[in-house]
Amino acid sequence: MKGKVARIFFDISYQPHNGISVRTKQKIHVPIDVKKTAEKRWMTEQLGPRSVEAQPNIPIDNNIIDTFDIEPEPPGGMGAFRNWIGQNYNYPLEATRNNVNGTIIIRFVVNKDGRLSDYEIVKNLGHGTAEEAIRIIKKSRPWKPAIAEGKPVRAKFTLPIILNTH
């Protein structure tokens, strides 16, 4: 590959039913061709943005469970989700120009039906990096919801993403 290659890593934490926070480090190199990303951005600027179908409103259920027996899981598992993010993340032009590297942290809710909502930037590197991560996460297919006492529950999920242009 020509041009810089960005890499994304993941570090995941969750809290199972016993209430003890578990942190798993699942770091995997996901190459992102920064030059290809810049070309896609240029085409979008020239041709205009693609229309994106809005997600329907999700009914509000304020009962977000902090502890659960089974953690929420994206379609195909975390490995497939990491690869999907790596393939679809467009490294922001300003972040590329400024050699922005580091960890962004996005938190969101996985609802009982698996749809995602309530996106929150916990840690931002600026230059549009976290906003791009949320843009991609919003396009995710429904997840398997968290399970507590045998029933699907709403659960917060925290997703650290390490960006590296080196």
Backbone hydrogen bonds, N-H to C=O, Kabsch-Sander energy under -0.5 kcal/mol:
donor,donor_aa,acceptor,acceptor_aa,energy
6,A,32,I,-2.9
7,R,164,N,-2.6
8,I,30,V,-0.6
9,F,162,I,-1.4
10,F,26,Q,-0.8
11,D,160,P,-0.8
12,I,24,T,-2.1
13,S,158,T,-0.7
14,Y,22,V,-2.6
17,H,68,F,-1.5
19,G,16,P,-2.1
21,S,19,G,-0.6
22,V,14,Y,-3.2
24,T,12,I,-3.2
24,T,22,V,-0.5
26,Q,10,F,-0.9
26,Q,24,T,-0.7
28,I,26,Q,-0.5
32,I,6,A,-2.3
34,V,4,K,-1.9
34,V,32,I,-1.0
35,K,4,K,-0.6
37,T,33,D,-2.2
38,A,34,V,-2.2
39,E,35,K,-2.1
40,K,36,K,-2.4
41,R,37,T,-2.3
42,W,38,A,-2.3
43,M,39,E,-2.3
44,T,40,K,-2.3
45,E,41,R,-2.5
46,Q,42,W,-2.3
47,L,43,M,-3.0
48,G,44,T,-2.3
64,I,62,N,-1.7
65,I,63,N,-0.6
65,I,154,R,-3.0
68,F,15,Q,-1.0
69,D,147,I,-2.2
70,I,147,I,-2.0
73,E,144,K,-2.2
77,G,74,P,-2.3
80,A,76,G,-0.5
81,F,77,G,-2.0
82,R,78,M,-2.9
83,N,79,G,-2.2
84,W,80,A,-2.4
85,I,81,F,-2.6
86,G,82,R,-2.5
87,Q,83,N,-2.2
88,N,84,W,-1.5
89,Y,85,I,-2.3
91,Y,89,Y,-0.8
95,A,127,H,-0.6
96,T,92,P,-2.2
97,R,93,L,-2.8
98,N,94,E,-1.9
99,N,96,T,-1.4
100,V,95,A,-2.7
102,G,163,L,-2.9
104,I,161,I,-2.9
105,I,123,K,-2.1
106,I,159,L,-2.1
107,R,120,E,-2.9
108,F,157,F,-2.2
109,V,117,S,-3.1
110,V,155,A,-3.2
111,N,109,V,-0.7
111,N,115,R,-3.0
114,G,111,N,-2.1
117,S,109,V,-2.0
120,E,107,R,-2.5
122,V,105,I,-2.9
122,V,120,E,-0.7
123,K,105,I,-1.6
129,T,126,G,-1.7
132,E,128,G,-1.9
133,A,129,T,-1.6
134,I,130,A,-2.4
135,R,131,E,-2.2
136,I,132,E,-2.0
137,I,133,A,-2.7
138,K,134,I,-2.6
139,K,135,R,-0.6
139,K,136,I,-1.3
140,S,137,I,-1.8
143,W,114,G,-2.9
144,K,73,E,-3.5
146,A,153,V,-0.7
147,I,70,I,-2.1
148,A,151,K,-2.6
151,K,148,A,-1.8
153,V,146,A,-2.3
154,R,63,N,-0.6
155,A,110,V,-2.0
156,K,65,I,-0.6
157,F,108,F,-3.2
158,T,13,S,-0.6
159,L,106,I,-3.5
159,L,157,F,-0.5
161,I,104,I,-3.2
162,I,9,F,-2.8
163,L,102,G,-3.7
163,L,161,I,-0.6
164,N,7,R,-1.4
